Amino acid sequence: MNIITPEDEKWLLQKYGKAIFELKEKTISLNQRYFAARFGKLYHILYYRQDDVLYLYNFDDGAWTPKNYEFIQEKVADMLHSFASKSGCQDQIDAKITAAFLSSVVKIMKGMYQNTNAFSERLRGVIHCANGMAIYDHETNKWSLHKFAPEYFSRNRNPIVFDPNATCPDFLEKLLRPAMTGDDIELLQYYFGQCLLGENTSQTFLYCSGTASGGKSTLINIIEGTVGRWNCTELRLEHMDGRFEIGRSSGKTLLTAKDVDSEFLSSVGARKLKALTGNDAMSLEHKNSNSVIDVIGNFNVIIVSNAQLRLEFDGDAEAWRRRILWIRFDRPPVAEKIPNFDRILLKKEGSGILNWALAGAAKLLSNGGKIVKSAEQIAKIDLLIKSANPVDVFIKLFVKPDPDATVSSSEAMFYFKCFCDVMKWPQLADRKIQHELKEAMRSIHHASLRTDVKRQGKNVRGYYYFRVAPPVNQA
């Protein structure tokens, strides 16, 4: 909070007129525009229409903080009372401090301090830490600490102190290296850095799957704790088609979905994931408001599951291929379990973990905001893409023409399930397998399902002139 200087008083008088107007019968009227402007001299304030929220700047932590209207009205009332005590007509001014008057002043401030661009574009290479702004120098490839300032328009501070000399040996040796490959660690560093930057420049999302108790939840808690839990919210794809769901994400930078089942990306709202990460404009609605505002989908997204997700591309497999980054926790979990390991690491090595993520952010910035996938990563994503149509893959690889053979539907189903087990792909319901086997045989081999395949002297459903080869258990 500032003080009103004589220069400020002169400017307010010239710009908005007198604060108090004397009326007949010794009554007064208060100049609402004057007091709205006076409040702006005392506080750094802005109105961001996309959120329909007034923000005050906090000089202690360098963040623009959203405040509800009731809070702002109370601050205006305090300002008016302080002004009244020095005016010589305190009782008359205090009597004017009504809910209606305060509401009118706040409405005026919304127009007076509207800033539609304040948070619409983040300053790339600037990360808001607990003790200042870490700024990246492209020439030296290093981060340096600068003082807080309102002009950064940051509302997404993180709680970690920037210390360029800090390290994180336990984070690397006890959490990451026992759980994942070197390529996956490098990929994680890229994405962790992107989460710190707060903008999804690579237009990707991170998917972590694999071993239960393998460290996935600990890792995500550390990422959220480093980014700042207040900058994160839950990704609820099943509600994403709702009118107000996107509004929950406004002002956040990281969306996380934890411990989801294998059908998570098969929900109706899954198609919104591409918009949330692909820099697409989406309409945002707030409850109790008739306004509809566009928000740009540049959120970072992390999805965690013990199971492999079943994907449904709806004819757009290549778009998903570009967006998915996949880290598999396939190694056996460590024997020694450390309770609350995420909290221990953040307390002991928080600044070192921040530095490790900042190194990833530097790589990302120097690479034009793109995340480089290794050959290992590309191969894993190809496998994941194929798992979206497992029956087609099975038919192409293992069902071969043979003029002297037959295969029954039940045999094909059995071998298909074995194939999915070998590939560690999620199993389908029997009814769905039957339907997709029939469609795949028709589309790939132009074969029609018959009912006269002989098994143990009986007619069963299946196909003439085909066999399953090689044996699936050798795939």
C-alpha positions in Angstrom: 0.0 0.0 0.0 1.3 3.4 -0.9 0.5 6.9 0.5 -1.2 9.8 -1.2 1.3 12.5 -2.0 0.5 16.2 -2.6 1.2 15.5 -6.3 -1.3 12.7 -6.2 -3.9 14.9 -4.6 -3.3 17.6 -7.3 -3.6 15.0 -10.1 -6.8 13.5 -8.6 -8.4 16.9 -8.3 -7.5 17.8 -11.9 -8.6 14.5 -13.3 -11.7 13.7 -11.4 -12.8 16.9 -9.5 -13.3 17.4 -5.8 -13.8 14.4 -3.5 -16.7 16.0 -1.7 -19.5 18.1 -3.0 -21.5 20.3 -0.6 -25.3 20.2 -1.3 -28.1 22.2 0.1 -29.0 22.0 3.8 -25.4 21.2 4.7 -25.5 17.8 3.2 -22.6 16.3 1.1 -22.2 14.0 -1.9 -19.1 11.8 -2.5 -17.4 11.7 -5.8 -17.3 7.9 -6.7 -14.9 8.2 -9.6 -12.5 10.2 -7.3 -12.4 7.5 -4.7 -12.1 4.7 -7.2 -9.0 6.5 -8.6 -7.7 7.3 -5.1 -7.9 3.5 -4.3 -5.7 2.9 -7.4 -3.1 5.4 -6.0 -3.0 3.5 -2.7 -2.9 0.0 -4.2 -1.6 -1.6 -7.4 -4.9 -2.9 -8.8 -6.1 -4.3 -12.1 -9.3 -5.9 -13.4 -8.9 -8.9 -15.6 -12.1 -9.5 -17.5 -11.3 -13.0 -18.5 -11.6 -14.0 -14.9 -14.1 -11.3 -13.9 -11.7 -10.7 -10.9 -9.9 -7.7 -9.4 -6.3 -8.3 -8.6 -4.1 -6.6 -6.0 -0.3 -6.6 -6.3 1.5 -8.1 -3.3 4.9 -6.4 -2.8 6.0 -9.1 -0.3 5.9 -12.0 -2.7 5.7 -10.3 -6.1 2.4 -11.8 -7.1 -0.8 -10.3 -8.5 -3.4 -11.9 -6.2 -7.1 -12.3 -7.0 -9.5 -10.7 -4.5 -13.2 -11.2 -4.2 -15.5 -8.1 -4.4 -16.3 -8.3 -0.7 -12.6 -8.0 0.2 -12.2 -5.0 -2.2 -15.3 -3.3 -0.8 -13.9 -3.6 2.7 -10.6 -2.1 1.6 -12.5 0.8 0.0 -14.5 1.3 3.2 -11.2 1.5 5.2 -9.9 4.1 2.7 -13.0 6.2 3.0 -13.0 6.0 6.8 -9.3 7.1 6.9 -10.1 10.0 4.5 -13.1 11.0 6.6 -11.0 11.2 9.8 -8.9 14.0 8.2 -11.7 15.8 6.4 -13.5 17.7 9.1 -16.8 16.0 8.3 -16.2 12.4 9.4 -19.7 11.6 10.6 -21.3 12.7 7.3 -18.7 10.7 5.2 -19.0 7.6 7.4 -22.8 7.7 7.0 -22.3 7.5 3.2 -20.2 4.3 3.4 -23.1 2.0 2.5 -23.1 -1.3 0.6 -24.6 0.4 -2.4 -22.0 3.1 -2.4 -19.1 0.6 -2.1 -20.5 -1.5 -4.8 -20.7 1.5 -7.1 -17.1 2.4 -6.5 -15.9 -1.2 -7.2 -17.9 -1.2 -10.5 -16.2 2.0 -11.5 -12.8 0.5 -10.7 -13.5 -2.5 -13.0 -13.7 -0.1 -15.9 -10.9 2.2 -14.7 -8.4 -0.5 -14.1 -9.3 -3.0 -16.8 -6.3 -4.7 -18.3 -7.2 -7.4 -20.9 -3.6 -8.3 -21.7 -2.1 -8.6 -18.2 -2.0 -12.4 -18.0 -2.9 -13.3 -21.6 0.8 -13.8 -22.5 3.5 -15.0 -20.2 7.0 -13.5 -20.3 9.0 -16.4 -21.7 12.2 -17.1 -19.7 10.8 -15.6 -16.5 10.0 -17.8 -13.5 8.5 -16.5 -10.3 10.3 -18.0 -7.3 9.9 -17.5 -3.6 12.8 -15.0 -3.4 12.6 -13.2 -6.7 12.2 -13.6 -10.4 14.5 -16.1 -12.1 15.3 -14.8 -15.6 17.0 -16.8 -18.4 19.8 -15.3 -20.4 19.9 -16.9 -23.9 23.5 -15.9 -24.4 25.0 -17.3 -21.2 22.4 -20.1 -20.9 22.0 -19.3 -17.2 19.4 -18.2 -14.8 19.8 -15.1 -12.6 17.7 -13.7 -9.8 16.0 -10.3 -10.1 13.8 -8.3 -7.7 10.0 -8.6 -7.8 8.1 -6.0 -9.9 4.5 -5.4 -10.8 5.4 -5.2 -14.5 6.1 -8.9 -14.7 2.3 -9.4 -14.2 2.9 -12.7 -12.5 0.1 -14.5 -10.6 1.8 -17.9 -10.6 4.6 -17.8 -8.1 6.2 -21.0 -6.9 7.2 -21.6 -3.2 10.8 -22.6 -3.8 13.8 -20.4 -3.1 16.1 -20.0 -6.1 19.7 -20.9 -5.1 21.9 -21.5 -8.1 24.3 -23.7 -6.1 21.7 -26.2 -4.7 21.7 -29.8 -5.9 19.3 -32.8 -5.6 21.2 -36.1 -5.3 18.5 -38.0 -3.5 15.8 -36.9 -6.0 17.9 -38.3 -8.8 19.5 -41.3 -7.2 16.6 -42.5 -5.0 13.5 -41.5 -7.0 14.3 -41.1 -10.7 17.1 -43.5 -11.6 15.6 -46.6 -9.9 12.3 -46.0 -11.7 13.0 -45.0 -15.3 15.5 -45.0 -18.2 18.0 -42.3 -18.9 15.9 -41.2 -21.9 12.8 -40.9 -19.8 14.7 -38.8 -17.2 15.8 -36.4 -19.8 12.2 -36.2 -21.2 10.9 -35.6 -17.7 13.4 -32.7 -17.2 12.1 -31.1 -20.3 8.5 -31.3 -19.2 9.2 -30.3 -15.6 10.9 -27.2 -16.9 7.9 -26.5 -19.2 5.6 -26.8 -16.1 7.8 -24.2 -14.3 7.5 -21.8 -17.3 3.8 -22.1 -17.1 3.1 -22.3 -20.8 2.7 -25.5 -22.9 5.0 -24.4 -25.8 5.5 -27.9 -27.0 1.8 -28.6 -27.2 2.2 -32.0 -25.5 1.0 -33.8 -22.4 2.9 -36.2 -20.1 1.6 -39.7 -19.4 3.1 -41.7 -16.6 2.2 -45.4 -16.3 3.5 -48.6 -14.8 4.5 -50.2 -11.6 2.2 -49.6 -8.6 4.2 -48.1 -5.7 7.0 -47.3 -8.3 7.2 -43.6 -7.4 4.7 -42.0 -9.8 2.6 -40.3 -7.2 5.7 -39.1 -5.3 7.1 -37.6 -8.5 3.8 -35.8 -9.4 3.5 -34.4 -5.9 7.1 -33.0 -6.2 6.3 -31.4 -9.5 3.1 -29.8 -8.1 5.0 -28.8 -5.0 7.7 -27.1 -7.0 5.3 -25.4 -9.4 3.0 -24.4 -6.5 -0.1 -26.4 -5.6 -2.2 -23.2 -6.0 -1.2 -23.2 -9.7 -2.5 -26.7 -10.3 -6.0 -28.2 -10.5 -7.5 -31.6 -11.3 -8.1 -32.6 -14.9 -11.6 -34.0 -15.1 -12.1 -35.0 -18.7 -15.5 -36.7 -17.9 -16.8 -33.2 -17.0 -15.0 -31.3 -19.8 -18.1 -30.9 -21.9 -19.8 -29.0 -19.1 -20.4 -25.3 -19.3 -18.2 -24.3 -16.4 -15.5 -26.9 -16.3 -12.9 -25.0 -18.3 -13.5 -22.0 -16.0 -12.0 -24.1 -13.1 -8.7 -24.1 -15.0 -8.6 -20.3 -15.5 -5.4 -18.9 -13.9 -3.9 -22.4 -13.5 -0.8 -23.6 -15.4 -0.8 -27.4 -14.6 -3.7 -29.8 -14.9 -3.1 -33.3 -13.3 -5.1 -36.5 -13.4 -3.9 -39.1 -10.9 -4.6 -42.8 -10.6 -7.0 -42.9 -13.5 -8.3 -46.1 -15.0 -7.5 -47.5 -18.5 -10.6 -45.9 -20.0 -9.7 -42.3 -19.0 -8.9 -41.2 -22.5 -12.0 -42.9 -23.9 -14.4 -40.5 -22.2 -16.6 -38.1 -24.1 -14.5 -35.1 -23.0 -11.2 -36.7 -24.0 -11.2 -34.8 -27.3 -10.9 -31.6 -25.3 -7.4 -32.6 -24.3 -6.1 -31.6 -27.7 -7.6 -28.1 -27.3 -6.3 -27.8 -23.7 -2.7 -28.4 -24.8 -2.8 -27.3 -28.5 -3.0 -23.5 -28.1 -6.7 -23.6 -29.3 -9.2 -20.9 -28.2 -12.0 -22.2 -26.0 -15.1 -20.5 -24.6 -15.1 -20.0 -20.9 -18.2 -19.3 -18.8 -18.3 -18.3 -15.1 -21.2 -19.2 -12.8 -23.6 -16.3 -12.1 -22.3 -14.5 -15.2 -23.7 -14.1 -18.7 -20.4 -13.2 -20.3 -18.6 -15.8 -22.5 -14.8 -15.3 -22.8 -12.2 -17.1 -24.9 -9.3 -18.8 -23.1 -6.2 -20.1 -24.9 -5.5 -23.8 -24.2 -1.8 -23.8 -23.3 -2.0 -25.8 -20.1 0.6 -28.3 -19.1 -1.1 -31.7 -18.4 0.2 -34.8 -16.6 -1.8 -38.0 -16.5 -0.9 -40.9 -14.1 -2.2 -44.4 -14.2 -1.1 -47.9 -13.0 -2.7 -49.3 -16.1 -2.0 -48.5 -19.8 -4.6 -46.1 -21.1 -6.8 -47.2 -24.0 -6.8 -44.5 -26.6 -9.5 -43.7 -29.1 -8.3 -41.4 -31.9 -11.4 -40.9 -33.9 -9.3 -40.8 -37.1 -6.8 -38.3 -35.7 -3.9 -40.6 -34.6 -1.1 -38.3 -35.9 -2.3 -35.4 -33.7 -2.2 -37.6 -30.7 1.2 -39.0 -31.7 2.6 -35.4 -31.7 1.1 -34.6 -28.3 1.8 -37.7 -26.1 5.0 -38.0 -24.1 5.1 -41.4 -22.3 7.2 -42.4 -19.3 6.9 -46.0 -18.2 7.6 -47.0 -14.6 8.3 -50.6 -15.5 11.1 -51.4 -13.1 10.4 -53.2 -9.8 9.6 -50.8 -6.9 12.4 -50.1 -4.5 12.4 -52.3 -1.4 12.8 -49.4 1.0 9.6 -47.3 1.3 10.1 -43.8 2.7 6.8 -42.3 4.0 6.1 -38.8 2.7 9.1 -39.0 0.5 7.8 -36.1 -1.6 7.7 -33.8 1.4 11.1 -34.9 2.6 12.7 -34.2 -0.8 11.0 -30.8 -1.2 12.1 -29.7 2.3 15.7 -31.1 1.9 16.4 -30.5 -1.8 13.6 -28.1 -3.0 16.1 -25.6 -4.4 18.2 -28.3 -6.0 15.1 -29.8 -7.7 14.1 -26.3 -8.9 17.6 -26.0 -10.4 17.2 -29.4 -12.1 13.9 -28.3 -13.6 15.3 -24.9 -14.6 18.0 -26.8 -16.6 15.1 -28.5 -18.4 13.4 -25.1 -19.0 16.7 -23.8 -20.4 16.9 -26.7 -22.9 13.3 -26.0 -23.9 13.8 -22.3 -24.4 17.0 -22.9 -26.4 15.1 -25.4 -28.6 12.4 -23.0 -29.5 9.9 -24.4 -27.0 10.0 -27.9 -28.5 10.6 -31.1 -26.7 13.0 -33.5 -28.4 12.0 -37.2 -28.4 14.6 -39.9 -28.4 14.4 -43.0 -30.6 13.3 -44.9 -27.5 10.5 -42.4 -26.9 9.4 -42.5 -30.5 9.2 -46.3 -30.4 7.2 -46.3 -27.2 4.7 -43.8 -28.7 4.4 -46.0 -31.8 3.6 -48.9 -29.6 1.0 -46.9 -27.7 -0.6 -45.7 -30.9 -0.9 -49.3 -32.1 -2.5 -50.3 -28.8 -5.5 -48.1 -29.8 -6.4 -50.6 -32.5 -5.1 -53.9 -30.9 -7.4 -56.2 -32.9 -6.2 -54.7 -36.2 -2.5 -55.2 -35.1 -3.2 -58.8 -34.1 -5.0 -59.7 -37.4 -2.2 -58.1 -39.5 0.6 -59.8 -37.6 -0.7 -63.2 -36.7 -3.8 -64.2 -38.8 -2.4 -65.5 -42.1 -4.0 -67.0 -45.2 -3.7 -70.8 -45.4 -5.8 -72.8 -47.9 -5.7 -75.9 -45.7 -6.5 -74.3 -42.3 -9.4 -72.9 -40.3 -9.6 -70.8 -37.2 -12.6 -70.6 -34.9 -13.8 -67.3 -33.4 -13.1 -68.6 -29.9 -9.5 -69.6 -30.9 -8.9 -66.2 -32.4 -10.2 -64.5 -29.2 -8.0 -66.7 -27.0 -4.9 -65.9 -29.0 -5.8 -62.2 -29.1 -6.0 -62.1 -25.3 -2.6 -63.8 -25.0 -1.2 -61.2 -27.5 -2.5 -58.3 -25.3 -1.0 -59.9 -22.2 2.4 -60.2 -23.9 2.1 -56.5 -25.1 0.9 -55.4 -21.7 -2.1 -53.8 -23.4 -5.5 -53.4 -21.7 -7.9 -56.2 -22.3 -11.2 -55.5 -24.1 -14.6 -56.9 -23.2 -15.4 -60.2 -24.9 -18.3 -58.7 -26.8 -16.1 -55.9 -28.1 -13.4 -58.4 -29.1 -16.0 -60.4 -31.1 -17.3 -57.4 -32.9 -13.8 -56.0 -33.7 -12.4 -59.3 -34.8 -15.3 -59.7 -37.3 -14.8 -56.1 -38.6 -11.0 -56.5 -38.8 -11.2 -59.8 -40.7 -13.6 -58.2 -43.2 -11.6 -55.0 -43.7 -8.1 -56.5 -43.7 -8.6 -60.0 -45.3 -12.0 -59.5 -46.9 -13.2 -62.6 -45.0 -16.7 -63.2 -43.9 -17.6 -65.0 -40.6 -19.0 -68.5 -41.2 -20.9 -70.9 -39.0 -19.7 -74.2 -40.4 -16.1 -74.4 -39.1 -15.7 -77.9 -37.7 -14.5 -78.4 -34.1 -15.0 -81.8 -32.3 -17.7 -82.8 -34.8 -19.7 -79.6 -34.3 -20.2 -76.5 -36.3 -18.8 -73.3 -34.7 -18.3 -69.8 -35.9 -15.0 -69.0 -37.5 -13.1 -68.6 -40.8 -12.0 -71.0 -43.5 -8.5 -70.7 -45.2 -6.8 -68.8 -42.3 -4.6 -69.8 -39.4 -3.0 -68.0 -36.4 0.8 -68.0 -36.9 3.3 -67.7 -35.5 2.1 -68.8 -32.0 1.2 -65.7 -30.0 3.3 -66.8 -27.0 6.4 -66.5 -29.2 5.6 -62.9 -30.3 
